[in-house]
């Protein structure tokens, strides 16, 4: 199965930048192949923005980053859940996921791993599986949060896809202090995943469900 054979992809992220980190190269590949990509983000993390930045800085950075990957602004759907409180709002989150499922009708969905140890990420992963159980679902890799991860799906990338991912992440100036934001790390991880399947670059995913 070729990933670009899908028509409409939905990337679901607990917080701004999670989708770019987890599958930014794949997003770039999908869009360059004519696949429609929507990006659903549940929080702009205003309560955890470093004090030297405006509290809403991540909203602007999200739009700029998405543009680097080719996502239209109209395809960005940003909700306003408070960071680190998602587990208290499971039903509301599920309701929102079902609303966007019906509105966007994706045929492939990208979510965090159910093995992600961040409380917001695990909530989004579980509720997304409930909402999209009749869709193809892939979980993206966030190594700093994944104690275990099954390398069951590899998406091969060209160097320009990886570079677009790096350029997108570079728009998150307010998050540049995080060690995993390093351009060197992002590229080396893509190279590592590529080497595992005799390719130059790749991103990996856990297969939750494939509808063929």
Buried (B, 14 or more C-beta within 10 A) or exposed (E): EEBBEBEBBBBBBBBBBBBBBBBBBBBBBBBBEEBBBBBBBBBBBBEBBEEEEEEEBBBBBBBBBBBBBBBEEEBBBBEEBBBBEBEEBBEEBBEBBBEBBEEBEBBBBBBBBBBBEBBBBBBBBBBBBEBBEEBBBBBBBBEEBBEEBEEEBBBBBBEEBBBBBBBBBBBBBBBEEEEBBBEEEBBEBBBEBBEEEEBEBBBBBBEBEEEE
